[in-house]
């Protein structure tokens, strides 16, 4: 039976549960070690949250998956995502830091337009960011700058400066994720290899003809990754997006079928999962520089 999920609509509500003062209704920085002990719970927020977890062993239930946190892991969540651990009846003392900010805080600021670049807000928990000691210092320095601005008397620059410093912290997270992608090159190569194998089996097994062209969401799910993390990883490692990789795969397979000359263009399109032959022709021409018929005439 599913346990009840508690939703926090405001930052003040969450601060009250943790026993910390609300300095600003739309943003909060919490030293979790100074919060009051709390019961485990599953919950959602109506605001963005960035957690730096300092527990050495912390089993977190994120959505429907568990993640065993390392010391110094960062997890970023967009509004509406379910997070928490199942209630075992005991109280615990959280450790680490939390940055919470409401979408209303960044309305009308440059950060609002940039939020779509921070794709890590949609990563799964097992794709969390693991900080080095130096990166943790930078992360904490950014938190302190936000805290300093929150404690400053409110004036016409307050919102802009708070949002700017949050954006700075998120930019550092982008940089640290870039480092994490690089340092996990061998692991990433394994994912790329599994992606290629997945595509080969998909097309060779005839799934394209019955289920259509594989989507990025489908491929990511089969590889146990979130679509955003999967997309960012493939792009950084290969220079192509997953969609481009899938399209290139279909064109390579199409070239083999065109060479056999036993199937019409429409039959090839349907065989590869295209719902409309015109779509197949458009993709083929974009990649090869000529139509399928034009390619067939050249070989």
C-alpha positions in Angstrom: 0.0 0.0 0.0 1.3 3.4 -1.0 2.3 5.7 2.0 0.8 9.2 2.0 2.9 11.8 0.3 3.1 15.2 2.0 3.2 18.3 -0.2 4.9 21.5 1.0 3.3 24.4 -0.8 5.5 27.1 0.8 9.1 27.3 2.0 7.8 28.6 5.3 5.9 25.3 5.8 9.0 23.3 5.4 11.1 25.6 7.5 8.5 25.2 10.3 8.8 21.4 10.2 12.6 21.7 10.4 12.4 24.3 13.2 14.3 27.0 11.3 13.6 30.7 10.9 12.1 31.9 7.6 14.2 34.9 6.6 12.6 35.2 3.1 9.3 33.7 2.0 10.7 32.7 -1.4 14.2 31.4 -0.6 15.8 29.5 2.3 19.2 28.1 3.1 19.2 25.4 5.8 22.1 24.0 7.8 20.4 20.6 8.3 22.6 19.7 11.2 21.0 22.6 13.1 17.4 21.6 12.2 15.4 19.7 14.8 15.3 15.9 14.5 12.6 14.7 12.2 10.7 11.6 11.2 11.2 10.1 7.8 8.6 11.0 5.2 7.9 11.1 1.5 7.1 14.5 0.3 7.0 16.9 -2.6 7.8 20.6 -2.9 6.1 23.4 -4.9 9.6 24.9 -5.2 13.1 24.1 -6.4 15.4 22.3 -3.9 19.2 21.7 -4.0 20.5 19.3 -1.3 24.1 18.8 -0.3 24.0 15.6 1.7 26.8 15.0 4.2 25.6 11.7 5.6 28.1 8.9 4.8 25.3 6.4 4.6 21.9 7.7 3.6 19.3 5.6 1.8 17.0 8.0 0.0 13.8 7.0 -1.8 13.5 9.2 -4.8 10.4 8.5 -6.9 10.4 4.7 -6.7 14.2 4.1 -6.5 16.6 4.0 -3.6 20.0 5.7 -3.7 22.8 5.3 -1.2 24.3 8.7 -0.9 28.0 9.3 -0.6 29.3 12.1 1.6 29.2 15.3 -0.4 26.5 14.3 -3.0 24.3 17.0 -4.5 20.7 16.3 -5.7 18.6 18.9 -7.4 14.8 18.6 -7.7 12.2 20.6 -9.6 8.8 21.3 -8.1 6.5 18.3 -7.9 9.1 15.5 -7.7 8.6 13.0 -4.9 11.5 12.5 -2.5 12.1 11.1 1.0 12.6 7.9 2.9 10.0 5.6 4.3 9.0 6.2 7.9 10.4 3.6 10.2 9.0 5.2 13.3 12.3 6.7 14.4 13.6 10.2 14.4 16.9 11.2 12.8 19.2 14.2 12.6 19.7 15.3 9.0 23.2 16.5 8.0 24.2 18.7 5.1 22.7 21.8 3.5 19.5 22.7 1.6 18.8 25.5 -0.8 15.2 26.1 -1.5 13.8 28.7 -3.9 10.3 29.3 -5.2 9.7 29.8 -9.0 8.1 33.2 -8.1 11.5 34.4 -6.8 13.1 34.2 -10.3 10.2 35.5 -12.4 11.4 38.5 -14.4 15.1 37.7 -13.8 17.6 36.3 -16.3 17.7 33.1 -14.2 14.1 32.3 -15.1 15.1 32.1 -18.8 18.1 30.0 -18.0 16.4 27.3 -15.9 15.9 25.1 -18.9 19.7 24.7 -19.2 19.9 23.2 -15.8 18.7 19.8 -17.0 20.1 18.1 -13.8 16.9 19.1 -12.0 15.3 16.2 -13.9 18.1 13.7 -13.3 17.3 10.5 -11.4 18.7 10.1 -7.9 21.4 7.6 -9.0 22.7 10.4 -11.3 23.5 12.7 -8.4 26.5 15.0 -8.5 29.5 13.9 -6.3 31.7 16.8 -5.3 35.4 16.8 -4.7 36.6 18.7 -1.6 37.5 21.7 -3.6 34.2 21.7 -5.4 32.4 21.4 -2.1 34.3 24.6 -0.9 33.1 26.4 -4.1 29.6 25.1 -3.5 29.5 26.3 0.1 31.0 29.7 -0.8 28.1 30.2 -3.2 25.6 29.2 -0.5 27.2 31.7 1.9 26.8 34.5 -0.7 23.1 33.8 -1.1 22.8 33.7 2.7 24.6 37.0 3.1 22.2 38.6 0.6 19.2 37.1 2.3 20.3 38.7 5.6 20.8 42.1 4.0 18.0 44.5 4.4 15.7 44.2 1.5 16.1 46.9 -1.3 15.4 47.1 -5.0 18.5 45.0 -5.8 17.8 42.1 -3.4 15.8 39.9 -5.7 18.2 40.4 -8.6 21.3 39.6 -6.4 19.8 36.6 -4.8 18.7 35.2 -8.2 22.1 35.9 -9.6 23.9 34.1 -6.9 21.6 31.1 -7.2 22.3 31.1 -10.9 26.1 31.2 -10.1 25.7 28.1 -7.9 23.7 26.3 -10.6 26.4 27.2 -13.1 29.0 25.7 -10.9 26.9 22.5 -10.7 26.9 22.5 -14.5 30.7 22.7 -14.5 31.0 20.0 -11.9 28.7 17.7 -13.8 30.9 18.3 -16.8 33.9 17.1 -14.8 31.9 14.1 -13.6 31.0 13.2 -17.2 34.7 13.4 -18.1 36.0 11.4 -15.1 33.5 8.7 -15.7 34.6 8.3 -19.3 34.9 4.5 -19.1 31.5 4.2 -17.5 30.0 6.5 -20.1 31.6 4.4 -22.9 29.9 1.4 -21.5 26.6 3.2 -21.7 27.3 4.2 -25.3 28.1 0.6 -26.1 24.9 -0.6 -24.5 22.9 2.1 -26.4 24.4 0.9 -29.7 23.5 -2.7 -28.8 20.0 -1.6 -27.8 19.4 0.0 -31.1 20.8 -3.0 -33.0 18.5 -5.4 -31.2 15.6 -3.1 -31.6 15.8 -2.9 -35.3 17.0 -6.4 -35.9 14.2 -7.8 -33.8 11.6 -6.0 -35.9 10.3 -3.7 -33.1 10.6 -0.7 -35.3 8.0 -2.0 -37.7 5.5 -2.7 -34.9 6.4 0.0 -32.3 7.9 2.7 -34.4 11.2 4.5 -34.1 12.7 4.1 -30.6 12.2 7.3 -28.6 14.9 8.9 -26.3 12.6 8.2 -23.3 12.4 4.5 -24.2 16.2 4.2 -24.7 17.0 6.0 -21.5 14.5 3.8 -19.6 16.1 0.6 -21.0 19.5 1.9 -19.9 18.1 2.8 -16.4 18.8 6.5 -16.9 16.7 9.7 -16.9 16.1 11.2 -20.4 17.9 14.4 -19.5 21.0 12.7 -18.0 21.1 10.2 -20.9 20.8 13.1 -23.4 23.5 15.1 -21.8 25.8 12.1 -21.5 25.5 11.1 -25.2 25.9 14.6 -26.4 29.1 15.2 -24.4 30.6 11.9 -25.3 29.7 11.7 -29.0 28.9 15.3 -30.1 25.4 14.0 -31.2 22.1 14.1 -29.4 20.4 10.7 -28.9 17.8 11.7 -31.5 20.6 12.4 -34.0 22.2 9.0 -33.1 18.9 7.2 -33.7 18.3 9.0 -37.0 21.8 8.2 -38.2 21.2 4.6 -37.3 18.0 4.5 -39.3 19.7 6.1 -42.3 22.6 3.6 -42.2 20.1 0.7 -42.1 18.1 2.3 -44.9 21.2 2.5 -47.1 21.6 -1.2 -46.8 18.0 -1.8 -47.7 18.2 0.6 -50.7 21.2 -1.3 -52.0 19.2 -4.5 -52.1 16.6 -2.9 -54.4 13.9 -5.3 -53.4 11.8 -2.9 -51.4 10.0 0.4 -52.3 10.9 3.6 -50.5 7.6 3.4 -48.6 8.2 -0.2 -47.6 11.7 0.7 -46.3 10.2 3.6 -44.3 7.6 1.4 -42.6 10.2 -1.3 -42.0 12.3 1.2 -40.1 9.5 2.5 -38.0 8.5 5.7 -39.8 4.8 6.4 -39.8 5.0 8.5 -42.9 7.4 7.9 -45.9 7.7 11.7 -46.3 9.3 11.9 -42.8 11.8 9.2 -43.7 12.7 11.0 -46.9 13.2 14.3 -45.1 15.5 12.7 -42.4 17.5 10.7 -45.1 18.0 13.9 -47.2 19.1 15.9 -44.1 21.8 13.4 -43.3 22.8 12.1 -46.7 22.3 15.2 -48.8 20.1 13.4 -51.3 16.7 11.6 -51.3 16.4 7.8 -50.9 15.6 7.5 -54.6 18.6 9.7 -55.5 20.9 7.5 -53.3 19.5 4.4 -54.9 20.3 5.7 -58.4 23.9 6.4 -57.4 24.7 2.9 -56.2 
